[in-house]
């Protein structure tokens, strides 16, 4: 749905890229992608220099493009993580002591200003968040559903793996219901350009979506039980072990990150 997918990752589009595209990262073993995600999470936690975080984000962004994925969609999908970054890191930029940028702003609580240290802190938190988000989207858009479901079944404990699989499949139903409600509202002259002036309409659509989701889920459970569902979705598939070259890449990633953490902890300048 174009109205929503401009700012919210559309699972239908993500699945289409995973199933129909044939970029370089589509041929990388899914276990390797899981290992790289772990290394990236560790790296953005350990790296404490803006240049390193910016370089890591640039590398991930380059991998996204080399995989044949659309940068235009990525810019829109950054809306949600940027809201989180601004809400968390924004106030920190004003509270960080240091040399002010420009003048100060007078408030009832006192004079506040954005400092150079606060700006660097904001940029660091932004690069940390966007690096993980970008590679998570890259991995999901280059891994088929069968492989992703197999990994969830192996990595997540029961019944969390079953909940994750059912949630993923039911997401498509939810989107279709929401899409139909929005189309019905637009056909009756509704305008979604401003949130506050249409907050009641948003509330009605959200309420109807939840009610419809509950009704559809009840029918889904009954139909699955009628077909013999006993709490286990059998997955017919297998993901082989990564080749030696990919294993070496994953190990090297962790060695670099852990090595940096050790050297930084010892006070060695990098």
Buried (B, 14 or more C-beta within 10 A) or exposed (E): BEEEBBEBBBBEBBBEBBEEBEBEBBEBBBBBBBBBBBBBBBBBEBBEEBEBBBEBBEEBBEBBEEBBBBEEBBEBBBEEBBEEBBEEBEEEBBEBEBEBEEEEEEEEEEEBBBBEBBBBBBBBBBBBBBBBBBBBBBBBBBBBBBBBBBBBBEEBEEEEBBEBBBEBBBEEBBBBBBBBBBEEBEEEEEEEEEEEEBEEBEEEBEEBBEEBBEEBBEEBEEEBEEEEBEEEBEBEEEBEEBEEEBBEBBEEBBEEBBEBBEEBEEEEEE
